Amino acid sequence: MYRFLLTPRWWGINVFVLLAIPFCLFMGSWQLSRFEGRVQDHRDATQQVAESKHEAARPLRELLPVDKGTSGKQVTATGRYGKQLLVPDRTLDGRNGFYVLTLLRTDGGEALPVVRGWLPGAADAARAPAAPAGEVTVTGALQASETPGDNGVSAQGGLPAGQTAAISSASLVNLVPYDVYDAWVTLDKADAGMTAVPATAPADSGLDLKAFQNLGYTGEWFVFAGFVVFMWFRLLRREVEFARDAEMGLLAESGQEPASTPV
């Protein structure tokens, strides 16, 4: 009854199944490992940000360029505050507000974006405290330039003068007449009247949409593997039923032929 398994047609079906199932399981396991890797990156990044608060601050230039290893580290920089901007639509402790961002002109000529604090409500330059005059030394957590559209950073354009949607050197260089570091700092202690903005984990280290896409792909590949097995058993059952009917002479009477593919 099972001699049909030796036909060329069934050799092809069996070879396909034997290749497809391991491939689906391999791809599912690979996607699962990527998700687990992102989970571990998130844990490591969160732990790094927490531990960095207790580390001694280092000069800015020692920690550039910003990467996963230096993001969140404590840095110091000295200079004079220059142009001040507002970053609207920033949430802190469940409330909407805005960052007060001031460019610190360093001795090297480049400007370091410094988030001096957060205020609730709509962005209003009149409410933002003026930056201290004269030479100052700031201490805070180092952060990488933001990418509009990622991690909740607004990609909105057409903002009023004196505002920027993202803290990014690519955006700020168009708003100030000097070079800008490809990084920014959030002060550990906000200036008077404002709330300090906590450091965040570096990009691509959180449980973001990409991470859950990996988890979704994991499920899809395992479902594909199960589907291949299901279809193989279904084809086998139909073929066995056809062979049994042929042995009983039922096909000669009804004129039926086996379906090549299930309906």
Backbone hydrogen bonds, N-H to C=O, Kabsch-Sander energy under -0.5 kcal/mol:
donor,donor_aa,acceptor,acceptor_aa,energy
5,L,2,Y,-1.8
6,L,3,R,-2.1
7,T,4,F,-1.7
11,W,7,T,-2.1
12,G,8,P,-2.2
13,I,9,R,-1.9
14,N,10,W,-2.7
15,V,11,W,-2.4
16,F,12,G,-2.2
17,V,13,I,-2.3
18,L,14,N,-2.7
19,L,15,V,-1.6
20,A,16,F,-2.9
21,I,17,V,-2.3
23,F,19,L,-1.6
24,C,20,A,-2.7
25,L,21,I,-2.5
26,F,22,P,-2.6
27,M,23,F,-2.6
28,G,24,C,-2.5
29,S,25,L,-2.3
30,W,26,F,-2.4
31,Q,27,M,-2.4
32,L,28,G,-2.1
33,S,29,S,-2.3
34,R,30,W,-1.8
35,F,31,Q,-2.0
36,E,32,L,-2.6
37,G,33,S,-2.2
38,R,34,R,-2.0
39,V,35,F,-2.2
40,Q,36,E,-2.3
41,D,37,G,-2.5
42,H,38,R,-2.4
43,R,39,V,-2.1
44,D,40,Q,-2.9
45,A,41,D,-2.9
46,T,42,H,-2.4
47,Q,43,R,-2.5
48,Q,44,D,-2.5
49,V,45,A,-2.4
50,A,46,T,-1.9
51,E,47,Q,-2.7
52,S,48,Q,-2.4
53,K,49,V,-0.8
53,K,50,A,-0.5
54,H,51,E,-1.4
55,E,52,S,-1.3
58,R,74,Q,-2.1
60,L,76,T,-1.7
62,E,59,P,-1.2
63,L,60,L,-2.0
64,L,61,R,-0.7
70,T,67,D,-0.7
71,S,67,D,-2.4
72,G,142,L,-3.3
73,K,70,T,-2.2
75,V,140,G,-2.7
76,T,58,R,-1.9
77,A,138,V,-1.7
79,G,136,V,-2.3
80,R,105,R,-2.2
81,Y,134,G,-0.6
82,G,103,L,-3.3
85,L,101,L,-3.8
86,L,162,G,-2.2
87,V,99,Y,-2.1
90,R,97,G,-2.5
92,L,95,R,-2.6
95,R,92,L,-1.7
97,G,90,R,-1.5
98,F,119,L,-2.6
99,Y,87,V,-2.2
100,V,117,G,-2.5
101,L,85,L,-2.8
101,L,99,Y,-0.7
102,T,100,V,-0.5
102,T,114,V,-2.8
103,L,83,K,-2.7
104,L,102,T,-0.5
104,L,112,L,-2.6
105,R,80,R,-3.1
105,R,103,L,-0.7
106,T,104,L,-0.7
106,T,110,E,-2.3
107,D,78,T,-0.7
109,G,106,T,-1.7
111,A,179,D,-2.4
112,L,104,L,-2.7
114,V,102,T,-2.2
115,V,185,V,-3.1
116,R,100,V,-2.4
116,R,114,V,-1.0
117,G,100,V,-0.7
118,W,195,T,-1.9
119,L,98,F,-2.5
121,G,96,N,-2.3
127,R,124,D,-1.4
128,A,124,D,-0.7
128,A,125,A,-0.6
136,V,79,G,-3.1
138,V,77,A,-2.8
140,G,75,V,-1.9
141,A,186,T,-2.1
142,L,73,K,-2.8
143,Q,184,W,-2.8
145,S,182,D,-0.5
146,E,167,I,-2.6
149,G,153,V,-2.5
150,D,147,T,-2.3
153,V,150,D,-2.4
163,Q,160,P,-1.3
164,T,86,L,-2.3
168,S,166,A,-1.4
171,S,168,S,-0.5
172,L,168,S,-3.0
173,V,169,S,-2.1
174,N,171,S,-1.0
175,L,172,L,-2.0
176,V,172,L,-1.3
181,Y,111,A,-2.7
183,A,181,Y,-1.7
184,W,143,Q,-2.3
185,V,113,P,-2.4
186,T,141,A,-1.8
187,L,115,V,-2.0
187,L,185,V,-0.5
188,D,139,T,-1.7
190,A,188,D,-0.5
191,D,116,R,-1.7
194,M,191,D,-1.9
195,T,118,W,-2.1
205,S,202,P,-1.0
208,D,206,G,-1.9
212,F,208,D,-1.7
213,Q,209,L,-1.8
214,N,210,K,-2.0
215,L,211,A,-1.6
216,G,212,F,-2.1
217,Y,213,Q,-2.8
218,T,214,N,-1.9
219,G,215,L,-1.8
220,E,216,G,-2.0
221,W,217,Y,-2.5
222,F,218,T,-1.9
223,V,219,G,-2.1
224,F,220,E,-2.4
225,A,221,W,-2.0
226,G,222,F,-2.1
227,F,223,V,-2.5
228,V,224,F,-2.3
229,V,225,A,-1.9
230,F,226,G,-2.5
231,M,227,F,-2.7
232,W,228,V,-2.1
233,F,229,V,-2.3
234,R,230,F,-1.9
235,L,231,M,-2.6
236,L,232,W,-2.5
237,R,233,F,-2.5
238,R,234,R,-2.1
239,E,235,L,-2.3
240,V,236,L,-2.6
241,E,237,R,-2.5
242,F,238,R,-2.2
243,A,239,E,-2.6
244,R,240,V,-2.6
245,D,241,E,-2.3
246,A,242,F,-2.2
247,E,243,A,-2.2
248,M,244,R,-1.7
249,G,246,A,-1.1
250,L,245,D,-2.3
251,L,245,D,-0.8
253,E,249,G,-0.9
254,S,250,L,-2.2
255,G,251,L,-2.9
